Amino acid sequence: MVSSLILISVGSNINKIDNTRSGLNALALAFDDLSCSSVYESESVGFNGDNFYNLVVKANTSKTIGEVCKCLKKIEDDHGRKREVKFSSRTLDLDLLTYNNEVCEQPVVLPRDEIEYNAFVLQPMAELVPELRHPVTRHTYADLWANFSKSVAGQKQKLWPITFTWSKSPK
């Protein structure tokens, strides 16, 4: 069985402590060798809403890209995720950022564009996997973060590390 390295962004701004912990527990059950970046709090981007908790997780899986996407959607649904409006508050937001070094458009665009545009994705990636290389630009995530402008549409992205505890439950 071939194992693939995946990176997933995790975000929540509704009951964010409980949903982030519960989401991590669900990811630990679904994937192998889960490890996490620090958790960062950030202002919402694209709408006015409560602050988010964000982090990136690294894991291994024998699932295909499509199977990973279905699994992430099910975990979101199990946490009451609503999808009516793109930029809105979320109980749990799980996005597959990378799958090995795959570059594809279907069943999902990989690598995700947010990697290069959102501090709340790139900073945790640079912390968790600093020497891994972006599949398209071939720059390390540490280099991408070091050169990140930290602005979106002229507005500074504010995020800061928080104290957050989570212990992996045994499978």
C-alpha positions, -999 to 999 in steps of 0.1 A, spaced: 0 0 0 15 34 -11 14 61 15 10 98 4 19 129 24 -10 153 27 -12 188 42 -46 200 54 -57 235 66 -80 235 96 -101 265 105 -130 274 128 -147 305 141 -179 290 156 -174 272 189 -138 272 177 -121 255 207 -144 225 207 -147 222 169 -109 225 164 -103 198 189 -130 175 176 -119 181 140 -83 171 150 -97 140 166 -116 130 135 -85 137 113 -64 115 136 -89 87 132 -90 91 94 -53 95 86 -20 82 99 9 99 116 -9 132 122 12 161 133 1 198 138 15 233 135 8 257 162 -27 272 163 -30 308 152 -59 332 157 -67 354 128 -92 380 118 -118 368 93 -108 374 56 -135 384 30 -163 391 55 -169 405 90 -171 377 115 -156 364 147 -119 355 147 -107 321 134 -85 295 148 -62 282 121 -36 255 118 -21 231 93 -19 193 98 5 169 81 -5 132 77 0 101 57 -27 82 38 -33 54 14 -65 72 2 -67 88 -32 -72 125 -36 -109 120 -42 -112 98 -12 -94 124 10 -117 152 -2 -148 131 5 -134 123 40 -128 160 47 -162 170 35 -178 143 58 -159 155 88 -170 191 81 -206 179 76 -204 159 109 -195 192 126 -225 211 111 -207 229 83 -230 251 62 -220 259 26 -246 285 15 -221 315 14 -184 312 4 -171 338 28 -189 331 61 -185 318 96 -177 281 99 -179 254 125 -151 236 107 -132 242 75 -109 215 62 -90 221 29 -66 197 12 -36 219 5 -12 194 -10 -11 157 -18 25 147 -23 37 169 -51 6 165 -72 -5 193 -95 -41 189 -107 -75 206 -113 -97 176 -105 -112 165 -82 -98 195 -65 -72 222 -74 -38 212 -60 -18 228 -47 -44 252 -32 -40 289 -41 -45 299 -5 -10 287 3 5 317 -14 -21 343 -5 -32 337 31 -10 342 61 -32 319 82 -22 290 58 14 298 49 27 307 83 16 273 99 29 255 68 63 272 71 64 262 107 53 226 102 71 217 70 97 245 64 119 226 40 91 210 18 88 227 -16 57 241 -32 49 217 -61 47 246 -87 70 273 -75 95 249 -61 103 274 -33 104 260 3 75 270 25 100 287 48 112 309 19 76 316 7 68 328 43 100 349 46 90 367 14 53 369 20 39 404 18 14 398 46 -12 418 27 -44 410 8 -60 437 -13 -39 462 6 -50 451 40 -26 436 65 -35 401 76 -34 399 113 -27 366 130 -10 355 162 -1 322 179 -23 311 208 -20 286 235 -40 255 224 -38 220 238 -48 189 220 -38 153 227 -42 126 201 -67 100 212 -54 65 205 -70 49 175 
